Amino acid sequence: MTGPVDRSEAFGPAGGPVGGAAAARFESLLASAGELLRAEQVEAADREIAQAIALVPDEPRAQNLMAMVRYRAGRYQEAYAVYRDLCARAPDDTSLRLNLGLVELRMGRNPEAAQSLRRVVEREPDNLKAQGYLGLALMRGGELAPAREAFVRAGQPDLVRQVDEQLAAVPHPVAGPTSSVELRGGDSNVTRPMLDAEALPRSIRPQPPRAAAAPPLTSTLAATLTAALPVALSRFVDQHHAPAIAGEPFAVAANPDALLAVQVEGRLFLRTIGAVASSGRLAYAPVNRHVRGRVTDEPFGEGDDAVVLASGTGTVLVSPRGGRFTPLRLGEPGDALYLREGALFAFEESLSWDNGRIPGSPDGAEAVVQLRGEGRLVLRSRRAPTTLRIEPGQTYYVEQGALLGWSGEVVPQQLRDGDGESTQFIACSGQGALILEAPVSESPPAAPSSPPG
């Protein structure tokens, strides 16, 4: 079967071939984006692929790679839209169809995922990955009999056993619809999808078979009744389980009030305020601020909200307490992140850090922490963060409570009024990006203020 669509020549925005230096630049960007993605440098890969698409907007290889980058960045809706378009343009490309199915499965679109994956196994019955994920989509949708069939073909005995146990536990099981997969010979060299996907989960609980569909309702009435309907226990457990990702120290579900799962294997820094459960063997030690590379006598954080060094092996589940958590990764050359001290919730020991203050800020103002190196961290905020790029020559005046932090070569300065008193605004200039919680103004505050200096 065919793999992802490729072309011998690239085509530009007007449909004509791109040649010479432009074609070489396009291929270079495409190769660089692929290497960066394999190295887990997702943001850098995103920038490279964006430049490639600017040169050749509709080239399928670039579109495919862009969808993979979106997927790896957790931007599933964007990846879904790209793969829908690619599959419409190349309906017989099983690699693209498999990638679409994986994105649909990750988004919880189980019926759509099953449909996409069925189309793959109809053409490639020996594609074990597609068979396994088809079984998972069917199982999550409550179609246990065809899910079992798919798991048998995929060589997944653990999941077959789980389906058997679930079927045996139902007093009067209702058989789900039979699989439409047609067994026939296929290419033994099955094309593997370009999209990296996790291995099949081993602890998914199958869903009971679904009841017959109810008659159509008006949208308002349907919404009212849906909100009041009870949810099957197994579905509730699957939809609300605490997040955990193998090899990742920090995991949080997509819903805004989701718990943060901190997995400690060795040592890392975190705050324990809001912790609701823990497991394993963990020890905690107090942490003091670093100033210009030296350890001070001041604690990093105040009281119950202080940062501690967790060591050992275990997991801590933490509530955002009305806010939200945002996991981030540093690791690109020159990466530097500055955060309001209270906005930094957890970070790996591999990151170097230093505490300081915004120039011109009064004594007692909230400190800022600088992070450099390669590693992961968790941002804590009241609402979803927003980023704003600053170009040379621009200045933004930010309400100080709205500034979570910044990256790049941003120069912040606390503004003062005509009497020399600090205002609630921070002037930000230079080049980089601001991380905000609220709107900003492009003009100075109404109160008189002197230029930063």
C-alpha distance (Angstrom), angle and dihedral (degrees) to the residues before:
residue distance angle dihedral
M1 . . .
T2 3.78 . .
G3 3.79 122.4 .
P4 3.80 126.5 -145.1
V5 3.76 111.6 -34.5
D6 3.79 113.7 -91.1
R7 3.80 133.0 -176.6
S8 3.75 131.4 -155.4
E9 3.78 91.1 -138.5
A10 3.77 133.4 29.3
F11 3.79 123.4 -123.6
G12 3.76 125.5 -142.5
P13 3.82 130.9 -138.9
A14 3.81 92.6 -80.6
G15 3.80 93.1 50.3
G16 3.80 96.3 -106.1
P17 3.79 122.2 122.0
V18 3.77 118.3 -90.5
G19 3.76 111.3 -134.3
G20 3.74 142.3 173.2
A21 3.78 118.4 12.3
A22 3.83 93.7 -2.3
A23 3.80 92.5 55.3
A24 3.79 91.3 47.0
R25 3.81 90.4 48.8
F26 3.81 90.8 50.1
E27 3.81 92.9 51.4
S28 3.80 91.0 46.0
L29 3.81 92.0 52.2
L30 3.80 91.0 47.4
A31 3.80 92.3 51.3
S32 3.80 92.3 45.0
A33 3.82 92.3 50.4
G34 3.80 90.5 51.5
E35 3.81 92.4 50.3
L36 3.80 92.3 47.5
L37 3.79 91.6 49.8
R38 3.79 91.2 51.0
A39 3.81 87.8 51.1
E40 3.85 90.0 53.4
Q41 3.82 91.4 -113.9
V42 3.78 92.6 134.8
E43 3.80 99.4 163.9
A44 3.81 92.4 50.2
A45 3.80 90.1 47.7
D46 3.80 89.1 51.2
R47 3.80 91.0 55.4
E48 3.81 92.6 48.8
I49 3.78 94.8 48.6
A50 3.82 90.9 46.8
Q51 3.81 89.0 57.4
A52 3.81 90.9 48.2
I53 3.81 92.1 50.9
A54 3.80 90.2 48.3
L55 3.82 86.7 60.3
V56 3.82 96.1 42.3
P57 3.82 111.0 13.9
D58 3.82 101.3 -176.5
E59 3.81 102.8 36.8
P60 3.86 105.7 130.9
R61 3.80 96.6 -143.1
A62 3.80 90.7 55.5
Q63 3.80 91.8 44.7
N64 3.81 90.6 50.2
L65 3.79 92.0 49.8
M66 3.81 90.7 46.9
A67 3.81 89.6 54.0
M68 3.80 90.3 50.9
V69 3.80 90.7 51.2
R70 3.82 90.6 49.5
Y71 3.80 89.8 49.6
R72 3.80 93.7 50.2
A73 3.81 89.5 48.3
G74 3.81 90.6 54.9
R75 3.82 92.6 -111.4
Y76 3.78 92.5 131.8
Q77 3.80 98.1 160.6
E78 3.81 90.8 57.4
A79 3.81 92.2 46.8
Y80 3.80 89.1 48.4
A81 3.82 92.5 53.2
V82 3.82 92.3 50.0
Y83 3.81 94.1 48.4
R84 3.80 91.7 46.8
D85 3.79 88.6 56.0
L86 3.80 94.0 44.7
C87 3.81 92.5 49.2
A88 3.80 90.4 49.8
R89 3.81 89.1 53.7
A90 3.82 94.6 43.6
P91 3.83 106.4 25.0
D92 3.83 94.3 168.9
D93 3.82 95.8 53.6
T94 3.80 103.0 108.9
S95 3.82 94.7 -171.0
L96 3.79 91.0 59.2
R97 3.80 91.1 44.1
L98 3.80 91.3 51.1
N99 3.79 90.9 50.0
L100 3.80 89.7 50.5
G101 3.79 89.7 51.8
L102 3.81 92.3 50.9
V103 3.80 91.6 51.3
E104 3.82 91.1 47.9
L105 3.80 89.7 49.7
R106 3.81 91.7 50.9
M107 3.83 89.6 49.7
G108 3.80 92.0 52.5
R109 3.82 92.8 -111.4
N110 3.80 91.2 138.1
P111 3.85 99.9 164.7
E112 3.81 91.6 47.7
A113 3.81 91.0 45.5
A114 3.81 91.0 51.4
Q115 3.80 90.6 50.4
S116 3.82 92.9 49.9
L117 3.80 93.3 45.7
R118 3.81 92.7 46.9
R119 3.79 88.8 58.0
V120 3.81 88.9 54.3
V121 3.82 96.4 49.5
E122 3.81 91.5 44.4
R123 3.80 87.1 62.7
E124 3.83 97.0 31.6
P125 3.82 110.0 30.2
D126 3.82 89.4 168.5
N127 3.81 93.0 58.4
L128 3.81 98.0 110.9
K129 3.79 94.5 -175.6
A130 3.80 91.8 55.9
Q131 3.82 90.9 45.8
G132 3.81 91.1 51.6
Y133 3.77 95.1 48.8
L134 3.80 90.7 45.0
G135 3.80 87.5 56.4
L136 3.79 90.6 50.1
A137 3.82 92.3 50.3
L138 3.81 91.3 48.7
M139 3.81 92.8 45.9
R140 3.80 92.2 50.7
G141 3.79 88.3 49.8
G142 3.81 92.2 52.8
E143 3.83 96.0 -109.6
L144 3.79 95.6 131.2
A145 3.82 102.0 165.7
P146 3.83 96.4 55.2
A147 3.83 89.4 38.4
R148 3.80 89.1 57.9
E149 3.81 90.3 49.3
A150 3.81 91.0 52.5
F151 3.82 93.0 47.3
V152 3.83 90.2 51.3
R153 3.80 90.5 53.4
A154 3.81 90.8 45.6
G155 3.81 92.4 53.1
Q156 3.82 94.3 -119.0
P157 3.83 104.2 143.4
D158 3.81 94.6 168.6
L159 3.79 91.8 57.9
V160 3.81 91.6 43.2
R161 3.80 87.6 55.2
Q162 3.80 91.6 49.6
V163 3.79 91.4 52.3
D164 3.81 90.5 48.1
E165 3.80 90.8 51.5
Q166 3.78 91.5 49.6
L167 3.80 92.9 48.4
A168 3.80 90.6 48.7
A169 3.81 90.9 51.2
V170 3.81 93.2 56.5
P171 3.86 109.8 88.6
H172 3.79 93.9 -148.2
P173 3.77 108.1 13.1
V174 3.76 117.3 -157.5
A175 3.76 111.5 -144.4
G176 3.77 114.4 -123.0
P177 3.79 122.4 -133.4
T178 3.78 115.0 -66.3
S179 3.75 118.8 -105.4
S180 3.78 117.3 -96.3
V181 3.81 91.6 -150.2
E182 3.80 111.0 129.6
L183 3.78 114.2 -150.9
R184 3.76 111.1 -136.9
G185 3.77 138.4 139.2
G186 3.79 118.4 -73.5
D187 3.76 143.4 174.6
S188 3.80 108.0 -66.0
N189 3.81 89.7 -149.6
V190 3.78 94.8 72.0
T191 3.79 112.3 -163.9
R192 3.77 109.1 -119.8
P193 3.81 117.5 -135.6
M194 3.77 117.1 -107.4
L195 3.80 90.2 -136.1
D196 3.79 113.0 93.2
A197 3.80 109.9 -133.8
E198 3.76 132.2 -178.1
A199 3.79 120.8 -101.9
L200 3.78 115.1 -94.6
P201 3.81 110.8 -78.2
R202 3.79 113.8 -109.0
S203 3.81 98.0 -156.9
I204 3.82 104.4 50.0
R205 3.78 112.2 134.8
P206 3.81 111.7 -137.6
Q207 3.77 118.6 -119.9
P208 3.82 121.0 -121.2
P209 3.81 116.2 -109.2
R210 3.77 113.4 -80.1
A211 3.79 122.1 -111.6
A212 3.80 121.3 -118.4
A213 3.79 114.8 -73.9
A214 3.80 116.1 -90.2
P215 3.82 121.2 -121.9
P216 3.82 115.7 -86.6
L217 3.81 115.1 -82.0
T218 3.75 132.3 -165.0
S219 3.80 110.9 -93.4
T220 3.81 94.5 -111.9
L221 3.79 94.4 48.3
A222 3.79 92.0 43.3
A223 3.80 91.3 53.0
T224 3.81 90.6 49.5
L225 3.78 94.5 49.6
T226 3.78 94.1 42.2
A227 3.79 91.0 56.1
A228 3.82 90.2 54.5
L229 3.81 99.5 42.8
P230 3.81 116.7 107.1
V231 3.80 117.5 -114.9
A232 3.80 122.3 -131.2
L233 3.79 110.0 -104.4
S234 3.81 94.5 -125.3
R235 3.82 90.9 50.5
F236 3.81 90.7 47.6
V237 3.82 90.6 52.0
D238 3.81 92.6 48.9
Q239 3.80 94.4 46.2
H240 3.81 97.0 45.6
H241 3.79 104.2 36.0
A242 3.79 118.2 133.1
P243 3.81 110.3 -98.9
A244 3.79 122.3 -106.4
I245 3.80 129.4 167.6
A246 3.79 121.0 -172.7
G247 3.78 111.7 -114.0
E248 3.81 94.3 10.0
P249 3.82 118.4 107.3
F250 3.82 94.1 -158.2
A251 3.80 127.4 42.8
V252 3.79 131.1 166.3
A253 3.81 130.5 172.6
A254 3.80 121.6 -118.3
N255 3.81 97.8 -106.7
P256 3.83 112.3 97.6
D257 3.82 97.6 -120.8
A258 3.82 95.7 44.9
L259 3.78 122.8 138.6
L260 3.78 119.9 -107.9
A261 3.81 115.9 -125.6
V262 3.81 111.8 -150.4
Q263 3.81 112.4 -167.6
V264 3.79 113.0 -163.8
E265 3.78 119.9 -159.8
G266 3.78 104.9 163.4
R267 3.82 113.8 -21.8
L268 3.78 137.4 -22.8
F269 3.80 139.0 153.1
L270 3.80 122.9 -110.0
R271 3.77 145.8 143.7
T272 3.79 116.1 -112.1
I273 3.80 97.3 -157.7
G274 3.79 108.3 120.5
A275 3.82 94.0 23.5
V276 3.81 109.6 153.7
A277 3.82 102.2 174.3
S278 3.79 141.2 2.8
S279 3.78 140.0 -177.0
G280 3.79 138.4 -168.7
R281 3.79 128.3 33.9
L282 3.80 112.6 -51.4
A283 3.79 133.0 164.1
Y284 3.81 125.1 -163.6
A285 3.80 129.2 -150.4
P286 3.84 128.0 -174.8
V287 3.81 118.5 -106.0
N288 3.81 127.5 -146.7
R289 3.78 127.7 -152.9
H290 3.80 121.6 -91.9
V291 3.82 117.3 -137.6
R292 3.80 118.3 -174.2
G293 3.79 89.4 -17.6
R294 3.83 95.1 -52.4
V295 3.79 126.3 112.0
T296 3.82 112.3 -120.3
D297 3.81 132.5 -160.9
E298 3.83 92.0 -111.2
P299 3.82 118.0 102.1
F300 3.80 117.8 -119.7
G301 3.81 97.4 -115.4
E302 3.76 131.4 -3.9
G303 3.82 130.3 -84.0
D304 3.80 115.6 -48.0
D305 3.81 90.1 0.2
A306 3.81 94.8 60.1
V307 3.80 121.6 127.4
V308 3.80 115.6 -111.7
L309 3.79 134.1 -171.1
A310 3.82 109.0 -118.2
S311 3.80 116.7 -158.1
G312 3.79 132.8 -179.3
T313 3.79 130.4 40.7
G314 3.78 123.7 -55.3
T315 3.79 148.8 87.5
V316 3.81 131.3 -95.9
L317 3.82 121.9 -164.1
V318 3.80 113.1 -154.3
S319 3.80 131.4 -169.5
P320 3.83 118.4 -137.4
R321 3.82 87.6 -138.5
G322 3.77 95.1 -138.7
G323 3.81 95.0 -32.7
R324 3.78 131.3 77.7
F325 3.79 140.3 -114.0
T326 3.81 126.2 -129.2
P327 3.85 118.3 -169.0
L328 3.83 114.3 -148.6
R329 3.80 136.3 -178.8
L330 3.82 129.3 -143.3
G331 3.76 120.7 -163.8
E332 3.78 112.1 111.7
P333 3.81 118.0 114.2
G334 3.78 110.2 -83.9
D335 3.81 94.3 11.8
A336 3.79 111.4 162.1
L337 3.79 125.0 165.6
Y338 3.79 126.9 -169.8
L339 3.80 118.2 -164.2
R340 3.75 136.0 178.7
E341 3.79 101.0 -102.1
G342 3.79 93.7 -118.7
A343 3.81 90.9 52.0
L344 3.82 93.7 62.2
F345 3.81 106.4 85.7
A346 3.81 104.3 166.9
F347 3.80 139.6 -7.9
E348 3.79 142.1 174.0
E349 3.78 121.8 -98.1
S350 3.82 90.1 -122.0
L351 3.83 89.9 74.1
S352 3.79 117.8 87.0
W353 3.80 114.9 -137.9
D354 3.78 141.9 -173.4
N355 3.81 132.5 -174.7
G356 3.79 125.1 -134.3
R357 3.81 144.4 134.5
I358 3.79 137.3 -103.7
P359 3.82 109.9 -92.5
G360 3.79 111.1 -98.2
S361 3.80 94.9 16.5
P362 3.82 116.3 138.0
D363 3.78 124.1 -110.5
G364 3.77 110.7 -80.7
A365 3.81 94.2 30.7
E366 3.78 115.2 138.2
A367 3.78 112.8 -83.5
V368 3.78 126.4 -120.4
V369 3.80 124.7 -136.3
Q370 3.81 123.5 -149.7
L371 3.82 119.2 -148.2
R372 3.79 126.4 -165.5
G373 3.78 137.5 165.9
E374 3.79 132.4 43.3
G375 3.77 121.4 -42.5
R376 3.78 147.6 81.3
L377 3.78 132.9 -81.9
V378 3.79 141.8 173.8
L379 3.80 124.1 -122.7
R380 3.83 116.8 -151.2
S381 3.80 119.0 -156.2
R382 3.79 140.7 157.0
R383 3.79 93.2 -121.0
A384 3.80 138.0 9.0
P385 3.82 109.0 -59.8
T386 3.81 121.1 -117.3
T387 3.80 125.2 -155.5
L388 3.80 126.6 -144.7
R389 3.81 123.6 -171.0
I390 3.82 119.5 -137.1
E391 3.80 120.1 -154.1
P392 3.82 125.4 -161.9
G393 3.80 110.6 -77.4
Q394 3.82 94.3 27.0
T395 3.80 124.9 111.5
Y396 3.80 125.2 -170.4
Y397 3.79 122.4 -165.0
V398 3.77 106.6 -145.4
E399 3.78 128.0 -168.3
Q400 3.79 101.6 -117.5
G401 3.81 94.5 -128.4
A402 3.81 89.7 55.9
L403 3.81 96.0 54.7
L404 3.80 110.7 94.2
G405 3.80 93.9 168.8
W406 3.79 145.8 -71.2
S407 3.79 143.8 -120.2
G408 3.78 134.0 -145.2
E409 3.80 125.8 21.6
V410 3.81 97.2 -26.5
V411 3.82 116.7 152.7
P412 3.84 112.8 -153.0
Q413 3.81 123.4 -167.5
Q414 3.79 129.2 179.8
L415 3.82 108.8 -122.4
R416 3.80 120.7 -129.8
D417 3.80 129.8 -158.1
G418 3.79 127.6 -125.5
D419 3.82 90.8 -80.1
G420 3.77 92.6 53.7
E421 3.81 93.4 -106.8
S422 3.78 119.9 139.5
T423 3.80 115.8 -103.3
Q424 3.80 127.3 -153.9
F425 3.82 91.4 -104.3
I426 3.81 130.6 93.0
A427 3.81 119.3 -158.1
C428 3.82 110.8 -139.7
S429 3.80 121.4 -167.8
G430 3.79 138.4 150.0
Q431 3.81 123.0 66.5
G432 3.79 128.5 -50.5
A433 3.77 137.8 59.3
L434 3.79 135.9 -60.3
I435 3.80 122.6 -140.8
L436 3.80 108.8 -145.2
E437 3.78 142.6 178.3
A438 3.81 98.4 -163.9
P439 3.84 140.8 26.5
V440 3.81 119.2 -73.3
S441 3.78 134.0 -149.2
E442 3.81 126.5 -123.9
S443 3.81 91.4 -153.0
P444 3.82 128.9 65.7
P445 3.80 118.2 -93.5
A446 3.79 117.6 -85.7
A447 3.79 93.2 -112.1
P448 3.84 114.8 85.7
S449 3.77 111.8 -92.2
S450 3.76 135.9 177.7
P451 3.80 121.3 -127.8
P452 3.80 114.7 -91.2
G453 3.73 110.7 -93.3
